[in-house]
Amino acid sequence: MKRKYKILLSLLSGLLLSAGWPERGFPFLLFVGFVPLLVVEYEQWKNRETNHSSGMLPYIALSVSSWVLLTTWWVYISTPVGIIATVMVNTSLIGGALFLFHVTHRRLSASLSYLALLGYMLTAEFIHLRWDLNFPWLNLGNGFAAYPKWIQWYEYTGIFGGSLWILLVNILLFFFVRDRIILKICSRKIGIRMASTIVLIIAPILISVFMYNHYTEKISPVDVVVVQPNIDPYNEQYEVDPVLITDRMLSQAAAKSDSMTDFAVFPESAVQEYVFEDQIEHSPSVARMRKFNSRYKNMNIISGISSRKIFEPGEALSLSARKFSDADRYYDSYNTALFIAHDSTLQKYHKSKLTPGVELMPYLNLFPFLKKFAIDLGGTTGSLGVNPDQTPFIISENLKIAPVICYESVYGEFLNRFIINGANCIFVITNDGWWGNTPGHRQHMLFSVLRAVETRRSIARSANTGISCFINQRGDISQRTAYWVPATIREKINSNDKITFYVKYGDYIGRIFMLVAAVSALLTISASFRKKKIF
């Protein structure tokens, strides 16, 4: 195959994968997205005596980088440096997994090699959920977020089930292309394999639709008012008097609240007074929220706030600790969810899955000088302090709320900890205005659909700018607000105390295939030393 055709096929893979991504993509394209690149890899493997393994790298880089760029280009709006880092990190991690497969393919049999491909790719996704450079936006299972009727079985597998589904179908379709089109083989075996592939695509969807139609929520209503204040994060949120912003949000909430309302939910960083946590009682905005609570019989408030904690003399400092410029004392800054109960008692939760480069400078223990390179998007920047555990807000003996802040809603197993600790509902508070009216805020909202299905928890989502909505336990979205429009919505959502299989066992599929990847890598190394193919 000529080099220009390999380039075109590599680029085609990137185009197909990006065209399959939510919200406006068609996810069936994900089932064929890797096929053109696998054809290129096969051509490189077929001529392995004359082609060095590194010859596959440019094709992988072109395919993956085009997918990443076309899917996440909107990161550029908030930070040009961010999109460069996004492309580089994702191309390195995902591309590295694909390159390892190519190396393994040159040393092991075909059957083991394509099993290794599953291991390497799912290991890359597992890593992307956990390391300091985390950006699991492109984990393949996310691609079905706009089609919850297809993926009700995520309550058993999480998104790794979707990733495995996509990869298996791609491999089987590649086998058909290789045998029927490239090698021009006609046999009953190929027809049976193609029929099996079709079943593999359709059967999970049919099972999911059955689950969707037969899932019934237990009636356990929680009456929630969600406020979308629509404050410009670039030109208004950090410049206008914080008290005026609080008064505006409370006025919006009042328009939909009454004596039956249980919660008013305000977005991430709604309170911008930068209070120290031992002085929250003195915050004018918090005082106004307490006064608002007192007007209603059952009202509780959950709101984002930027808070700080001063370390006492002799207290162990965190890696994120900052020094006061005018004193020999240290403090931590937090992106905080604040719960103001009807009786005025307070509970706090600090965001723990931080945005790399903005709220988290990677590997500060190894590279402490990186602190000064944090990207400034307004508000608190640099590495923030985190919560030691995912502790829900305790409302009563039978009701606990998971306060999920922005980026945290992308992480399935992380969010499971709230559920294991007793959360019956999920409230997502976020500020998605950094990316403008682009696919970014729509994709972010849809990832909450995945969390609803995985945990079977109803979700109330409050976005400063972006999309506010309610999501039921099947993943259905209701009262979705428009972008860049102030809005207040109210709905009764059902709490749930059942624990799903996925909540109990987490990303077990990722862990299994990490073992597959490790064994494959060891066999590849062993075969390299022995200079002959294994099995």
PyMOL commands that set and color helices and strands:
alter all, ss='L'
color gray80, all
select helices_A, chain A and resi 3-19+27-31+35-46+53-72+75-78+80-105+110-128+136-138+140-144+148-150+154-157+159-182+188-214+242-254+277-282+284-294+368-373+406-410+412-420+433-435+439-455+501-505+508-530
alter helices_A, ss='H'
color red, helices_A
select strands_A, chain A and resi 221-228+263-265+271-276+300-310+322-323+330-340+346-350+393-396+399-405+425-430+459-463+469-471+477-478+487-494
alter strands_A, ss='S'
color yellow, strands_A
deselect
rebuild
show_as cartoon
